[in-house]
Amino acid sequence: IEEKARITLEDGSSLLAISYKGDLSGWRRKLTACCESKARKWGVASKHVITLSDGLEIDLSNTSITFEE
């Protein structure tokens, strides 16, 4: 399942948004393990804020979000 959304951060890096179906904890374990093995950040969105794996909080109102077709 893929939403094809890209969130561009102030430093020019970007996050890719994904959606999931079913086992949330299983998806999260696999995703975070993959990101950590490749030294990539991951984040969790809640109430207009994304909290990144390095502790940084990103206000979604200050980001550029694009949706691919």
Long-range contacts (C-beta under 8 A, 24 or more apart in sequence): 3-67, 4-67, 4-68, 4-69, 5-65, 5-66, 5-67, 5-68, 6-65, 6-66, 6-68, 7-50, 7-58, 7-60, 7-63, 7-64, 7-65, 8-63, 8-64, 8-65, 8-66, 9-58, 9-63, 10-62, 10-63, 13-41, 15-41, 15-42, 15-43, 15-50
